């Protein structure tokens, strides 16, 4: 036997180890639950923002069509304005997705 190794006089209490292991496992489970809830929240936010953007886009299209019928000479300009608004909505949804990555 190596003379540098000193035999331990302290015994490990299994219940202490079990409690400590239980605490660590509980923390790990809590962290996993928080991560899962965070991902679910990201999905819900993305869904809500995308739905609102789709509705806003359809409203822009309907308004553009109505105004074009009233002022046919402005149809081209109205289309460009509606397209610009739609692009802004698209950028908002894309930036949201990038923020969640």
C-alpha positions, 0 to 999 in steps of 0.5 A: 500500500502506498504510504501517501494514501491516508485511509478515510475515517469519515464514512459517507452517509447515504441519506446525505448523498441521496438528498444532495443528488435529489436537490441537483436533479430537482434543479436540472428538472426545473431548468429544463421546465423553464427552457421548455416554457420559454420555447412555448412562449416564443412559439406563441409570440411568433404565432401572434405577431405573424397572424397580426401581420397577415391580417394587416397585409390583407387589410392593406390589400383590400384598402389598396383595391378599394382606393384604386377603384375610386381613383384609377389613375393612382392605382400604381402609386397605391400598389407601391404603397401597399407593397412597401407596407407589406415589406415592413410587416415582413421585416417585423416578422423576420426580425422577431424570428432572428431575435429568437435564434 
